[in-house]
């Protein structure tokens, strides 16, 4: 099968979110650096060590590469440099939390790969600003996800020849949060706002002839649906004064506002998950929709089948083959877009898994992870896992003996 419901334990690893912390290298310790992400990183560490429990006893080490890791230089002026690299968060989680790694029976080696990191040969010492346990090593490496991993890591002596990884983690790598609607020059002429509760803001809105704050606006009687840059939100304003509803988030069109919308209930604005703004014809492509190869995921790969297959092959090329439990996880996070946009990208992801598996000459197969509990179509894809069948990383292992169709519907 090309799709597997995300197992519960792996679902904890697929939690979403990035730690934004300017000048993160100046943090005093793990508590400050991890913040609210402490549990998420500990859950990720625990999953990895549970999967690798047998092999680490045999080999005496755990070796992990975090690709699309984040920039090692926190002095760069862009937003990405203000986010703590995944490899650094994992190192701090291992050093500061309780778990099987604290038995000190395994040497843990964590590598953080990003396209903006500098090349540093493996014999040259690197140090994080914080003291780490003797059983824990961390290094940054230069890694462009669009190019051959073997040549980059070994051809430039960033890693020792023949060294392979037990885990390759591409956290939020298959997140498609890019927003083509921001660059559109035409927009749908009509949108609909609906809710399960009666609200004067509900109904059909029609495109205003003039842009407001550089983005499209829509009107219905005395209601104006417009972008508010000062508050970074889409809002339904009453021309007589006041705001009926608003949804925070910098997206180019109100139908992409995921909210939840905060709706005026007569006393205050309260979140209402049933208050939504949709295209008048949601099954038709919006004017800004691009083909999948025109969308770019967070690890820098276009969303078409061929590009995704290439990424899977690059990850598989550096996975350890001397034991069965090595795995790769290309985390999905979320997919920005209307229903037709998201479905087009999901189809490419499924096709990429099928294509990779049909071409695969190595031991690792791929499966698309599907969050069956998610009602929102843009949150249903958890990513792609590379695993060896029958291993501890095999996502289907949990469902052995179950009536799969009864739980999840027909196999795909």
HELIX and SHEET records of a PDB file:
HELIX    1   1 UNK A    8  UNK A   13  1                                   6    
HELIX    2   2 UNK A   24  UNK A   26  5                                   3    
HELIX    3   3 UNK A   30  UNK A   34  1                                   5    
HELIX    4   4 UNK A   35  UNK A   37  5                                   3    
HELIX    5   5 UNK A   38  UNK A   51  1                                  14    
HELIX    6   6 UNK A   53  UNK A   59  1                                   7    
HELIX    7   7 UNK A   79  UNK A   82  5                                   4    
HELIX    8   8 UNK A   86  UNK A   96  1                                  11    
HELIX    9   9 UNK A  100  UNK A  103  5                                   4    
HELIX   10  10 UNK A  149  UNK A  154  1                                   6    
HELIX   11  11 UNK A  180  UNK A  183  5                                   4    
HELIX   12  12 UNK A  254  UNK A  256  5                                   3    
HELIX   13  13 UNK A  292  UNK A  294  5                                   3    
HELIX   14  14 UNK A  305  UNK A  316  1                                  12    
HELIX   15  15 UNK A  339  UNK A  359  1                                  21    
HELIX   16  16 UNK A  377  UNK A  379  5                                   3    
HELIX   17  17 UNK A  395  UNK A  399  5                                   5    
HELIX   18  18 UNK A  404  UNK A  408  1                                   5    
SHEET    1   A 8 UNK A   3  UNK A   5  0                                        
SHEET    2   A 8 UNK A 365  UNK A 370  1                                        
SHEET    3   A 8 UNK A 381  UNK A 387 -1                                        
SHEET    4   A 8 UNK A 327  UNK A 331 -1                                        
SHEET    5   A 8 UNK A 167  UNK A 170  1                                        
SHEET    6   A 8 UNK A  61  UNK A  67  1                                        
SHEET    7   A 8 UNK A 107  UNK A 114  1                                        
SHEET    8   A 8 UNK A 136  UNK A 142  1                                        
SHEET    1   B 9 UNK A 269  UNK A 272  0                                        
SHEET    2   B 9 UNK A 261  UNK A 264 -1                                        
SHEET    3   B 9 UNK A 243  UNK A 248 -1                                        
SHEET    4   B 9 UNK A 233  UNK A 238 -1                                        
SHEET    5   B 9 UNK A 223  UNK A 228 -1                                        
SHEET    6   B 9 UNK A 218  UNK A 220 -1                                        
SHEET    7   B 9 UNK A 203  UNK A 207 -1                                        
SHEET    8   B 9 UNK A 190  UNK A 194 -1                                        
SHEET    9   B 9 UNK A 276  UNK A 279 -1                                        
END                                                                             
